């Protein structure tokens, strides 16, 4: 098995699938062999298949592949865990290939919440962001088709598409009662995940949009550039960051923490099964930091925020985070499909559970512009 990584299930509508929102994403290229022994209750499933094959009136519609996928989906749905799910081979291969380049879609992260297709966050600067899609919005229809009967994978495949085309979504904005129809253009969404802006008073504003394999290298480069230009303080912006690879969150935390715990993994009873320490020798150990978060900050970004908050390196400024704290494993199956399974929960250095709760900011500030200005003043006061 390769090292575990963070993945908020999130499924980017641009298909940043295996990147975001299931923090604690682990991946195995190895294929599962035959099960050592199924419980006898599964004999009934074999009985049903045999009965359909023998007696079903429309035998041409008895497709073993479709029925097998349906059985797997039903098996996982019975767990009632939105972060444990099945990916057919097409969806899985698209997801893995998208990790290598750019994405074509509208640029949003979605999940299923209370049986409704829900936006976790738009990607900064994406068509979804510019159209006014926000965290918590419900997607009721895609091109006139209700999403209530769609799987998450099906919805993503319908929304994504070639750049230059459009998709029409029926959106119910959070806090509103009347849905709005929105025609949103698809575009190529770049993978770059770190944006650096040098502010007055020698303050660097570094925004991380998601946690990809390249993010730590991008972040280290941004830190080097900022320090080379005289930066003496940092505003770390994790607003609308849906997460990504867990080890990347730990690597970035290590730039601010000289050793010590970043997070713990725990089982369902709260027993700690793994520790994730920070590496010594970070690039920003001596710089004052303020950290911006909101309701779109999820999974891996919550790991990073929680560590810096509890270790006394940065106050959280903004609004409560999303509350996604599951460690998950992706296993490729023999036919090229895959299952994504929750394996553990993660805890902050002080042992707080983030799942379903999120992180409360040290300074609750709803307005985005005010959040940034407050962070600037906080850092200036420490210079």
C-alpha positions as CSV (number, residue, x, y, z in Angstrom):
1,X,0.0,0.0,0.0
2,X,1.2,3.5,-0.7
3,X,1.1,6.1,2.0
4,X,-2.3,7.5,2.9
5,X,-3.3,10.7,1.4
6,X,-6.0,13.2,2.0
7,X,-9.0,13.3,-0.3
8,X,-12.2,15.2,0.6
9,X,-14.9,13.4,-1.3
10,X,-15.6,15.9,-2.7
11,X,-15.5,15.2,-6.3
12,X,-14.7,18.4,-8.0
13,X,-17.3,19.1,-10.7
14,X,-14.2,19.8,-12.7
15,X,-13.5,16.3,-11.7
16,X,-10.9,16.9,-9.0
17,X,-12.3,13.6,-7.7
18,X,-9.4,11.9,-6.1
19,X,-7.9,15.1,-4.9
20,X,-10.3,16.6,-2.5
21,X,-12.6,16.1,0.4
22,X,-12.0,12.8,2.0
23,X,-9.0,13.7,3.9
24,X,-6.8,10.8,4.6
25,X,-6.9,9.5,1.0
26,X,-5.0,6.2,0.6
27,X,-4.5,4.5,-2.8
28,X,-3.5,1.1,-3.9
29,X,-2.8,0.0,-7.4
30,X,-2.9,-3.6,-6.4
31,X,-6.1,-5.5,-7.3
32,X,-8.2,-7.3,-4.8
33,X,-8.1,-11.0,-5.1
34,X,-11.0,-13.4,-4.3
35,X,-12.6,-12.9,-1.0
36,X,-11.3,-15.4,1.6
37,X,-14.9,-16.2,2.5
38,X,-18.2,-14.3,2.3
39,X,-20.8,-14.4,5.1
40,X,-23.5,-17.0,4.4
41,X,-26.0,-14.1,4.1
42,X,-24.5,-13.4,0.7
43,X,-25.7,-16.7,-0.6
44,X,-29.1,-15.0,-1.1
45,X,-27.5,-12.6,-3.6
46,X,-26.4,-15.6,-5.6
47,X,-29.9,-17.1,-5.4
48,X,-31.4,-13.9,-6.8
49,X,-29.0,-13.8,-9.7
50,X,-29.8,-17.4,-10.6
51,X,-33.6,-16.8,-10.3
52,X,-33.3,-13.8,-12.6
53,X,-31.3,-15.7,-15.1
54,X,-33.8,-18.6,-15.1
55,X,-37.1,-16.8,-15.0
56,X,-37.0,-13.0,-15.6
57,X,-39.2,-12.2,-18.5
58,X,-36.8,-9.8,-20.3
59,X,-33.6,-11.8,-20.3
60,X,-32.0,-9.4,-22.7
61,X,-32.0,-6.7,-20.0
62,X,-30.2,-9.0,-17.5
63,X,-26.8,-7.4,-17.8
64,X,-24.3,-9.0,-15.3
65,X,-22.1,-5.9,-15.3
66,X,-25.0,-3.5,-14.5
67,X,-26.4,-5.8,-11.9
68,X,-23.0,-6.3,-10.3
69,X,-22.4,-2.5,-10.1
70,X,-25.9,-2.0,-8.7
71,X,-25.3,-4.6,-6.0
72,X,-22.0,-3.0,-5.0
73,X,-23.6,0.5,-4.9
74,X,-26.4,-0.9,-2.8
75,X,-24.0,-2.6,-0.5
76,X,-22.0,0.6,0.2
77,X,-25.1,2.8,0.4
78,X,-26.5,0.5,3.1
79,X,-23.6,1.7,5.3
80,X,-25.2,5.2,5.3
81,X,-21.8,6.8,5.0
82,X,-21.6,9.5,2.2
83,X,-17.8,9.1,2.0
84,X,-17.9,5.4,1.3
85,X,-18.9,4.8,-2.3
86,X,-18.3,3.0,-5.6
87,X,-16.6,4.4,-8.7
88,X,-17.2,2.6,-12.0
89,X,-14.2,2.1,-14.2
90,X,-15.0,5.1,-16.5
91,X,-15.4,7.5,-13.6
92,X,-12.4,6.2,-11.8
93,X,-10.1,6.4,-14.8
94,X,-11.3,9.9,-15.6
95,X,-10.6,10.9,-12.0
96,X,-7.1,9.5,-12.0
97,X,-6.2,11.0,-15.4
98,X,-7.4,14.4,-14.3
99,X,-4.8,14.3,-11.5
100,X,-2.1,14.6,-14.1
101,X,-3.2,17.8,-15.9
102,X,-5.9,20.4,-16.0
103,X,-9.7,20.0,-15.7
104,X,-12.6,20.9,-17.9
105,X,-15.8,21.8,-16.1
106,X,-17.3,24.6,-14.0
107,X,-15.0,24.4,-11.0
108,X,-16.9,23.4,-7.9
109,X,-16.6,20.7,-5.2
110,X,-19.8,18.8,-4.4
111,X,-21.0,16.1,-2.0
112,X,-24.3,14.5,-1.1
113,X,-25.8,15.9,2.1
114,X,-29.2,14.9,3.4
115,X,-29.8,13.1,0.1
116,X,-29.3,16.4,-1.8
117,X,-26.5,17.3,-4.2
118,X,-24.6,20.1,-2.3
119,X,-21.8,22.4,-3.1
120,X,-18.9,22.2,-0.7
121,X,-17.1,25.1,-2.3
122,X,-16.4,26.7,-5.7
123,X,-12.8,26.8,-6.8
124,X,-11.4,30.4,-6.6
125,X,-11.7,32.1,-10.0
126,X,-13.6,29.3,-11.7
127,X,-16.8,29.8,-13.8
128,X,-18.8,28.5,-10.8
129,X,-17.2,31.0,-8.5
130,X,-17.8,33.9,-11.0
131,X,-21.4,32.8,-11.5
132,X,-22.1,33.1,-7.8
133,X,-22.1,29.5,-6.8
134,X,-21.4,29.3,-3.0
135,X,-20.8,26.7,-0.3
136,X,-24.0,25.2,0.8
137,X,-25.9,25.7,-2.4
138,X,-28.1,22.8,-3.6
139,X,-28.0,21.6,-7.2
140,X,-31.6,20.6,-8.0
141,X,-31.3,20.0,-11.7
142,X,-28.6,19.5,-14.4
143,X,-29.8,20.5,-17.9
144,X,-33.4,19.9,-16.8
145,X,-32.7,16.5,-15.2
146,X,-33.5,16.3,-11.5
147,X,-30.5,15.4,-9.4
148,X,-32.5,13.6,-6.8
149,X,-32.3,10.3,-8.7
150,X,-28.6,10.7,-9.7
151,X,-25.6,9.2,-8.1
152,X,-22.8,11.6,-7.3
153,X,-20.7,10.2,-10.0
154,X,-23.5,10.6,-12.6
155,X,-24.1,14.2,-11.6
156,X,-20.4,15.0,-11.9
157,X,-20.2,13.4,-15.4
158,X,-23.2,15.4,-16.5
159,X,-21.8,18.7,-15.2
160,X,-18.3,18.3,-16.6
161,X,-17.6,18.6,-20.3
162,X,-15.5,20.3,-22.9
163,X,-14.4,23.9,-22.3
164,X,-16.5,26.4,-24.3
165,X,-19.7,24.5,-23.8
166,X,-22.3,25.4,-21.1
167,X,-24.4,23.5,-18.5
168,X,-27.6,24.7,-17.0
169,X,-28.1,24.2,-13.3
170,X,-31.1,24.8,-11.1
171,X,-29.6,26.1,-7.9
172,X,-31.1,26.7,-4.5
173,X,-28.9,29.2,-2.8
174,X,-28.4,28.7,0.9
175,X,-30.9,30.7,2.9
176,X,-33.3,31.2,0.0
177,X,-36.6,29.5,-0.8
178,X,-36.8,30.0,-4.6
179,X,-34.3,28.2,-6.9
180,X,-32.4,30.0,-9.7
181,X,-31.6,28.7,-13.1
182,X,-28.0,29.4,-14.0
183,X,-26.3,28.8,-17.3
184,X,-22.6,28.3,-16.6
185,X,-19.8,28.0,-19.1
186,X,-17.3,25.2,-18.8
187,X,-13.6,26.1,-18.9
188,X,-10.2,24.6,-18.3
189,X,-9.4,24.7,-14.6
190,X,-5.7,25.0,-13.9
191,X,-4.1,22.7,-11.3
192,X,-2.1,25.5,-9.7
193,X,-3.1,25.6,-6.1
194,X,-1.0,28.4,-4.5
195,X,-1.4,32.1,-5.2
196,X,1.0,34.7,-3.8
197,X,0.1,38.4,-3.4
198,X,2.6,40.8,-1.7
199,X,0.7,43.4,0.4
200,X,1.9,46.6,1.9
201,X,3.8,46.5,5.2
202,X,5.8,43.5,4.1
203,X,2.9,41.0,4.5
204,X,2.5,38.1,2.1
205,X,-1.0,36.9,1.3
206,X,-0.7,33.2,0.3
207,X,-3.9,31.5,-0.8
208,X,-4.1,27.7,-1.2
209,X,-7.0,26.6,-3.2
210,X,-6.6,22.8,-2.7
211,X,-4.0,20.3,-1.6
212,X,-2.6,18.5,-4.6
213,X,0.7,16.5,-5.0
214,X,2.3,19.7,-6.3
215,X,1.0,22.1,-3.6
216,X,3.8,21.7,-1.1
217,X,6.4,22.5,-3.8
218,X,4.3,25.5,-5.0
219,X,3.9,26.7,-1.4
220,X,7.7,26.4,-0.6
221,X,8.4,28.4,-3.8
222,X,5.9,31.0,-2.8
223,X,7.5,31.3,0.7
224,X,10.9,31.6,-0.8
225,X,9.7,34.4,-3.2
226,X,7.9,36.2,-0.4
227,X,10.9,36.1,1.9
228,X,13.1,37.1,-0.9
229,X,10.9,40.2,-1.4
230,X,11.1,41.1,2.2
231,X,8.0,39.6,3.6
232,X,7.9,39.6,7.4
233,X,4.5,38.2,8.1
234,X,2.0,35.8,6.3
235,X,-1.7,35.6,5.8
236,X,-2.5,32.0,5.0
237,X,-5.8,31.9,3.1
238,X,-7.6,28.5,3.2
239,X,-11.1,29.9,2.5
240,X,-13.1,27.6,0.1
241,X,-10.2,25.1,0.2
242,X,-11.9,21.6,0.0
243,X,-8.7,19.8,1.1
244,X,-6.7,17.2,-0.7
245,X,-3.8,14.9,0.1
246,X,-3.3,14.5,3.8
247,X,0.5,14.3,3.7
248,X,0.5,17.6,1.9
249,X,-1.4,19.3,4.7
250,X,1.2,17.8,7.1
251,X,4.1,19.0,5.0
252,X,2.7,22.6,4.8
253,X,2.0,22.6,8.6
254,X,5.7,21.6,9.0
255,X,6.7,24.9,7.5
256,X,5.2,26.6,10.5
257,X,5.7,24.0,13.2
258,X,9.2,22.8,14.4
259,X,8.1,19.3,15.1
260,X,5.2,18.1,17.3
261,X,1.9,16.6,16.4
262,X,-0.1,17.9,13.4
263,X,-3.0,15.4,13.8
264,X,-4.0,12.0,15.0
265,X,-5.9,9.2,13.3
266,X,-8.5,7.5,15.5
267,X,-11.0,4.6,15.2
268,X,-14.7,4.9,15.7
269,X,-14.3,4.6,19.5
270,X,-11.8,7.4,19.5
271,X,-8.7,5.2,20.1
272,X,-5.7,6.8,18.4
273,X,-4.2,4.5,15.8
274,X,-1.6,6.8,14.1
275,X,0.2,10.0,14.8
276,X,1.2,12.5,12.1
277,X,4.2,14.6,13.4
278,X,5.5,17.8,11.8
279,X,9.0,17.7,10.2
280,X,11.6,20.0,11.7
281,X,13.3,22.8,9.9
282,X,10.3,24.7,8.4
283,X,10.7,27.8,6.3
284,X,8.3,30.0,8.2
285,X,9.0,29.1,11.9
286,X,9.8,32.7,12.8
287,X,7.1,34.6,10.9
288,X,3.8,35.8,12.4
289,X,0.8,34.2,10.8
290,X,-2.9,34.8,10.5
291,X,-5.2,32.1,8.9
292,X,-8.4,32.7,7.0
293,X,-11.1,30.1,6.9
294,X,-14.8,29.8,6.1
295,X,-17.6,27.2,5.5
296,X,-15.9,26.0,2.4
297,X,-12.7,25.1,4.2
298,X,-12.8,21.3,4.5
299,X,-10.9,18.2,5.2
300,X,-7.2,18.6,4.6
301,X,-7.4,22.4,5.0
302,X,-9.1,21.8,8.4
303,X,-6.2,19.6,9.4
304,X,-3.8,22.4,8.6
305,X,-5.9,25.1,10.2
306,X,-6.6,23.0,13.4
307,X,-2.9,22.3,13.8
308,X,-1.8,25.9,13.5
309,X,-4.6,27.1,15.7
310,X,-4.0,24.6,18.6
311,X,-0.2,24.8,18.4
312,X,-0.4,28.6,18.9
313,X,1.0,29.6,15.5
314,X,-2.0,31.3,14.0
315,X,-5.5,32.4,15.0
316,X,-8.4,31.4,12.7
317,X,-10.2,34.4,11.2
318,X,-13.5,34.1,9.4
319,X,-16.4,31.6,9.9
320,X,-16.7,28.0,11.1
321,X,-15.2,25.4,8.8
322,X,-17.1,22.6,7.0
323,X,-16.5,19.7,9.3
324,X,-15.1,16.9,7.2
325,X,-12.7,14.7,9.1
326,X,-12.6,11.2,7.6
327,X,-9.6,9.3,6.6
328,X,-10.3,7.1,3.6
329,X,-8.8,4.5,1.3
330,X,-9.3,4.0,-2.4
331,X,-8.9,0.4,-3.6
332,X,-8.8,-0.4,-7.3
333,X,-10.8,-3.5,-8.2
334,X,-10.1,-6.2,-10.7
335,X,-12.3,-4.7,-13.5
336,X,-10.8,-1.2,-13.2
337,X,-13.5,0.2,-11.0
338,X,-12.7,1.3,-7.4
339,X,-14.2,1.6,-3.9
340,X,-13.6,4.5,-1.6
341,X,-14.0,3.5,2.0
342,X,-13.8,5.5,5.3
343,X,-11.2,3.9,7.5
344,X,-10.5,6.3,10.4
345,X,-11.4,9.7,11.7
346,X,-8.8,12.4,12.3
347,X,-8.3,14.5,15.5
348,X,-6.6,17.8,16.1
349,X,-3.4,17.9,18.3
350,X,-5.7,18.5,21.3
351,X,-7.8,15.5,20.4
352,X,-10.8,17.4,18.9
353,X,-13.0,15.6,16.4
354,X,-13.6,17.7,13.3
355,X,-16.1,15.4,11.6
356,X,-19.5,17.0,11.7
357,X,-18.4,19.9,13.9
358,X,-15.7,21.9,12.0
359,X,-13.4,24.4,13.6
360,X,-14.7,27.6,15.3
361,X,-12.6,30.7,14.4
362,X,-10.8,32.7,17.1
363,X,-12.3,35.8,15.5
364,X,-15.8,35.3,13.9
365,X,-16.1,37.7,11.0
366,X,-18.7,37.0,8.3
367,X,-17.7,39.5,5.7
368,X,-14.9,38.4,3.4
369,X,-13.3,41.8,2.8
370,X,-13.4,42.5,6.5
371,X,-11.7,39.1,7.2
372,X,-8.7,40.0,5.1
373,X,-8.4,43.4,6.6
374,X,-8.6,42.0,10.1
375,X,-5.9,39.5,9.3
376,X,-3.6,42.3,7.9
377,X,-4.0,44.3,11.1
378,X,-3.4,41.2,13.3
379,X,-0.1,40.4,11.5
380,X,1.0,44.1,11.5
381,X,0.5,44.2,15.2
382,X,3.1,41.4,15.6
383,X,5.8,42.9,13.3
